[in-house]
Amino acid sequence: MTSMGKTRRMVSAVVCAVAVAAVLAAPARATPAPAPASVPAADDGRAGPGWSLKETGTDARFRGLAAVSRSTAWVAGSRGTVLRTADGGRTWRDVSPPEARGLEFRDIEAFDGSRAVVLAIGEGEASRVYRTADGGNTWTETFRNTDPRAFYDCVAFFDRRNGLAMSDPVDGKYRILSTRDGGRSWQVLPTAGMPEAQPGEAGFAASGQCLVTSGAKDVWLATGGGATGRVLHSADRGVTWTAAESGIPAGDPARGVFALAFRDRAHGIAVGGDYRTGQPSPRAASVTRDGGRTWQGSAQPPPAYRSGVAWLPHTPATALAVGPTGTDLTLNGGRTWRTVDTGSYDTVDCAPGFGLGCWASGEKGRVARLEAGTEPRDRP
């Protein structure tokens, strides 16, 4: 493709992304009994921009999600289940590691349609890491936790080789695993540069977003359960850390920061609340403009607990937050949010390239892709 052709394709993708954000932000039409997992349909019967559910053929709960592109995505969840699609969700291939049926996968990081790293959570040896380089045809177990005090929650990568995984505090400090070879091998980092954890503080393995990166060296860690919900930041790939209060209430094992997303090294969003059904979650979102040194609560936060958040690529300040009671949209970097969908999702991820590659997943095998209104609406 010529350079002019590439430029036109990029501009077209940006315009499309901005258009989706704009239409999502528009007031919804009133329709009788709208489908709970979609924004209202247009008058011609076509769906407006919103989530389009994809049939996965399973009732596993998918808290792990990796969006590679509009056509390719991986999900990981309960009962050791890993699925992969290469055709936009029309079909899914079960690529679960055979020996992992009893494990709980909560995070997956994929570099493309062939290479991925998946994290199983739990105490002691239940926390494991698997890696595939052939699209899930075969998997290699590359880490198994042998410390009964450790409980790994999330994994994140800076690039195709360098990544980290985090465990709840051991001996009063969060434990960090490091890989420099794409997840083939892992080493526990020293804890001298890690601040002391608060009593009762831990991470939440709810969406694979309690540990996130931006750029070559910056990484952030979300916490809850302690006196305050905090966000820890490292600018040297997990060697030294600083802690800041997030503005999201904690003070209870069920409350705190559940997910983070950073558009760049400076601009980030934190979401969370109280995951218990029916419990209020005031101040469920915060924003930072200085890399996590300070956080400010959203002026109009999501109305309930949210477990996942992602920036919409190639838009200046648009992001989506998801949780069991719906999806919320911000057009101003997280200062204000508006509910655009009432379907249940645990996590959301947008591929970094062009082409509206945003996906969401959650309970009962639910996986959806963000559509621009050109396909019929899928119902739950």
C-alpha positions in Angstrom: 0.0 0.0 0.0 1.3 3.5 -0.8 2.0 6.0 1.9 -0.9 8.1 0.7 -3.1 5.0 0.9 -2.0 4.3 4.4 -2.6 7.9 5.4 -6.1 7.9 4.0 -6.8 4.6 5.9 -5.6 6.1 9.2 -7.6 9.3 8.7 -10.7 7.2 7.9 -10.3 5.1 11.0 -9.9 8.2 13.2 -13.0 9.8 11.7 -14.9 6.6 12.3 -13.8 6.3 15.9 -14.7 9.9 16.6 -18.1 9.4 15.0 -18.8 6.4 17.2 -17.9 8.4 20.3 -20.1 11.3 19.1 -23.2 9.1 18.4 -22.8 7.2 21.7 -22.8 10.6 23.5 -26.0 11.7 21.8 -29.2 11.4 23.8 -30.7 7.9 23.3 -34.0 7.6 21.5 -36.9 6.3 23.5 -37.9 2.9 22.3 -40.3 0.4 23.8 -38.5 -2.3 25.9 -35.0 -1.7 24.6 -32.7 -4.7 24.6 -30.7 -4.5 27.9 -27.3 -5.2 26.2 -27.6 -2.5 23.4 -28.3 1.1 22.9 -31.6 1.7 21.1 -31.9 0.7 17.5 -32.2 3.3 14.7 -35.5 3.8 13.0 -34.5 1.6 10.1 -34.0 -1.3 12.4 -30.2 -1.1 12.4 -28.4 -0.8 15.7 -26.9 2.5 16.8 -23.3 2.4 18.0 -23.0 0.0 20.9 -22.1 -3.5 22.0 -23.0 -6.4 19.7 -23.1 -9.7 21.5 -21.2 -12.6 20.0 -22.1 -16.3 20.6 -19.3 -18.1 22.3 -20.9 -21.4 23.0 -20.0 -21.5 26.7 -21.2 -20.2 30.0 -17.8 -19.5 31.4 -17.2 -16.1 33.0 -14.6 -14.2 31.1 -12.8 -11.6 33.3 -9.6 -11.9 31.1 -9.7 -10.1 27.7 -7.1 -9.2 25.1 -8.2 -7.2 22.1 -5.7 -7.6 19.2 -7.8 -6.0 16.5 -11.3 -5.7 15.2 -11.1 -9.2 14.0 -8.9 -10.9 16.6 -9.5 -11.2 20.3 -8.7 -13.6 23.2 -10.8 -14.2 26.3 -9.9 -16.2 29.5 -12.1 -17.2 32.4 -13.5 -19.8 34.7 -12.8 -23.5 34.5 -9.5 -22.8 32.7 -11.3 -21.6 29.6 -9.5 -19.7 26.8 -11.2 -18.8 23.6 -9.8 -17.0 20.5 -11.6 -15.5 17.5 -10.0 -14.4 14.2 -13.2 -13.4 12.4 -14.7 -10.7 14.6 -16.5 -13.0 16.9 -18.5 -15.0 14.4 -16.7 -18.1 15.5 -14.6 -18.9 18.5 -12.0 -21.6 18.9 -11.6 -23.3 22.3 -7.8 -23.2 22.9 -7.9 -23.9 26.6 -4.8 -25.5 28.1 -5.9 -29.2 28.7 -4.2 -29.3 32.2 -5.9 -26.1 33.4 -9.5 -27.2 33.6 -9.7 -26.6 37.4 -8.0 -23.2 37.3 -9.5 -19.7 37.3 -8.0 -17.5 34.5 -8.5 -13.8 35.3 -6.1 -12.1 32.9 -4.7 -12.6 29.4 -2.2 -10.5 27.4 -2.0 -11.2 23.7 0.7 -9.8 21.3 -1.1 -11.0 18.2 -3.3 -13.9 17.0 -0.5 -16.5 17.9 1.2 -15.3 21.0 -0.5 -14.9 24.4 0.2 -15.1 28.1 -2.6 -16.1 30.5 -2.7 -15.8 34.3 -4.5 -18.2 36.7 -5.3 -16.8 40.2 -5.5 -18.3 43.6 -3.5 -19.1 46.7 -0.3 -21.1 46.4 0.0 -23.3 43.3 -3.3 -22.1 41.9 -1.5 -19.0 40.7 0.2 -19.9 37.4 1.2 -18.4 34.1 0.9 -20.2 30.7 2.3 -19.1 27.4 1.5 -20.0 23.8 3.2 -19.1 20.6 1.0 -21.0 18.1 -2.5 -19.6 18.7 -3.3 -21.9 21.6 -2.6 -25.2 19.9 0.0 -25.8 22.7 0.7 -24.1 26.0 3.7 -24.1 28.3 3.4 -23.5 32.0 6.1 -20.9 32.7 5.4 -20.0 36.3 3.8 -21.8 39.3 3.6 -20.0 42.6 5.1 -22.1 45.4 4.5 -19.6 48.3 1.2 -20.3 50.0 1.1 -16.6 51.1 1.1 -15.3 47.6 -2.0 -14.7 45.4 -1.4 -13.3 41.9 -4.1 -11.0 40.5 -2.9 -9.4 37.2 -0.3 -9.4 34.5 0.8 -6.6 32.1 3.4 -6.1 29.4 5.4 -3.1 28.3 6.2 -4.7 25.0 6.5 -8.2 23.5 9.4 -9.1 25.9 9.1 -7.2 29.1 6.2 -7.7 31.5 5.2 -7.9 35.2 2.7 -9.8 37.3 1.6 -8.8 40.7 0.6 -10.6 43.9 -1.3 -9.5 47.0 1.1 -8.4 49.8 3.5 -10.9 51.2 5.3 -9.9 54.4 3.5 -6.5 54.1 4.5 -5.6 50.5 3.1 -6.3 47.1 5.1 -9.0 45.3 6.1 -8.4 41.7 7.2 -10.9 39.1 9.2 -9.8 36.1 9.8 -11.3 32.7 12.3 -10.1 30.0 11.6 -12.9 27.4 7.9 -12.6 26.6 6.7 -14.7 29.5 9.0 -17.7 29.0 10.6 -17.2 32.4 9.8 -15.1 35.5 11.8 -13.8 38.5 10.5 -12.2 41.7 11.8 -8.6 42.0 13.3 -7.3 45.3 10.8 -5.4 47.5 13.1 -2.8 48.9 11.5 -0.1 46.7 7.9 -1.2 47.4 5.9 0.9 50.0 4.3 -0.9 52.9 0.8 -2.2 52.2 -2.1 -0.9 54.4 -3.6 -3.5 56.7 -6.1 -5.5 54.8 -5.1 -4.0 51.4 -4.9 -6.2 48.3 -5.6 -6.1 44.5 -8.8 -7.2 42.8 -8.6 -9.9 40.2 -11.9 -8.7 38.6 -10.9 -7.6 35.1 -7.2 -8.1 34.5 -6.7 -4.3 34.9 -5.3 -4.0 38.4 -1.9 -3.8 36.8 -1.4 -1.7 33.7 1.5 -0.1 31.7 2.1 2.8 29.4 5.3 3.2 27.4 8.5 1.5 28.0 8.8 1.7 31.8 5.7 3.1 33.5 3.4 0.8 35.4 0.5 1.3 37.8 -1.1 -1.0 40.4 -4.6 -0.6 41.8 -5.5 -1.5 45.4 -8.5 -1.8 47.7 -9.6 -3.3 51.0 -7.4 -1.0 53.1 -8.2 2.2 54.7 -8.0 4.1 51.4 -8.1 3.0 47.7 -4.6 3.6 46.4 -2.8 3.6 43.1 0.9 2.7 43.1 3.2 3.8 40.3 6.6 2.7 39.1 8.7 4.5 36.4 11.4 1.8 36.3 9.5 -1.4 35.4 8.6 -2.3 39.0 11.8 -1.8 40.9 10.7 1.3 42.9 7.2 2.5 43.6 5.3 5.5 45.0 1.7 5.4 46.4 -1.1 7.9 46.0 -4.7 8.0 47.3 -7.1 7.5 44.4 -10.2 9.3 45.7 -12.2 6.1 45.3 -13.4 4.9 48.8 -12.1 1.7 50.3 -12.2 0.8 54.0 -13.8 -2.6 53.4 -12.6 -5.8 51.7 -15.1 -5.4 48.9 -14.3 -1.7 48.1 -11.5 0.1 46.3 -9.9 0.6 42.9 -10.7 -2.3 40.6 -9.3 -1.1 37.2 -6.9 1.4 35.7 -6.4 2.7 32.1 -3.7 5.1 31.0 -3.9 6.9 27.6 -0.2 7.9 28.0 2.3 8.4 30.8 0.3 11.3 32.2 -3.5 10.8 31.7 -5.2 7.9 33.6 -8.6 6.8 34.8 -9.4 4.7 37.8 -12.7 2.9 38.4 -14.1 0.8 41.2 -16.5 0.9 44.1 -18.2 -1.9 46.1 -18.6 -5.1 44.1 -21.4 -6.5 46.3 -24.8 -6.5 44.7 -27.0 -3.6 45.8 -24.3 -1.8 47.7 -23.8 1.9 46.8 -20.6 2.9 45.1 -20.2 6.7 45.4 -17.2 8.3 43.8 -16.6 5.2 41.5 -14.1 7.0 39.2 -11.1 9.3 39.4 -8.7 10.8 37.0 -5.1 11.9 37.0 -3.2 14.2 34.7 0.2 13.8 36.2 1.0 10.2 35.9 -0.7 9.1 39.1 0.9 11.5 41.6 -2.5 13.0 42.3 -6.0 11.9 41.6 -9.3 13.9 41.4 -12.7 12.3 41.7 -15.0 12.5 38.7 -17.5 15.3 38.9 -20.2 12.9 37.6 -19.0 9.4 38.2 -20.6 6.2 36.9 -23.7 5.4 39.0 -22.5 2.0 40.3 -19.5 -0.2 40.7 -17.3 -0.6 37.6 -14.7 -3.3 37.2 -13.2 -2.4 33.8 -12.1 0.7 31.9 -10.5 1.4 28.5 -9.6 4.4 26.3 -11.2 4.5 22.9 -8.1 4.7 20.6 -7.5 7.8 18.4 -10.0 10.0 20.3 -8.6 12.7 22.6 -10.6 12.0 25.7 -13.1 9.2 25.2 -13.2 6.1 27.4 -15.6 3.3 28.3 -16.2 1.8 31.8 -18.0 -1.5 32.4 -19.5 -3.4 35.3 -22.3 -5.8 36.1 -25.0 -3.1 35.7 -23.9 -1.4 32.6 -21.4 0.6 30.4 -20.6 4.2 30.9 -19.0 6.7 28.4 -16.8 9.7 29.0 -15.9 12.3 26.4 -13.8 14.5 28.6 -11.1 12.2 30.0 -13.2 10.8 32.9 -14.5 14.0 34.5 -18.1 13.1 33.7 -19.7 9.8 32.7 -23.0 8.8 31.1 -24.6 5.3 31.0 -25.0 4.1 27.4 -25.7 0.4 28.0 -27.2 -1.8 30.7 -25.7 -5.2 29.9 -23.4 -7.0 32.3 -19.7 -7.0 31.5 -16.6 -7.4 33.7 -13.9 -6.1 31.5 -13.3 -4.0 28.4 -10.3 -3.6 26.0 -9.6 -1.7 22.9 -6.9 -2.7 20.4 -4.2 0.0 19.9 -4.5 0.0 16.1 -7.1 1.6 13.8 -10.5 0.0 13.1 -12.7 0.2 16.2 -11.3 -2.9 17.9 -13.1 -2.5 21.2 -14.3 -5.7 23.0 -16.1 -6.4 26.3 -16.6 -9.7 28.2 -18.1 -11.0 31.4 -20.5 -13.6 32.9 -22.3 -16.5 31.2 -20.0 -16.5 28.2 -20.8 -12.9 27.3 -18.4 -11.3 24.7 -19.3 -8.3 22.6 -17.7 -6.0 20.1 -18.3 -2.3 19.7 -20.2 -1.7 16.5 -20.7 1.5 14.5 -24.4 0.7 13.6 -23.9 -1.3 10.4 -25.0 -4.7 11.7 -28.3 -5.9 13.1 -28.4 -5.7 16.9 -27.6 -8.9 18.8 -29.8 -9.6 21.8 -28.6 -11.4 25.0 
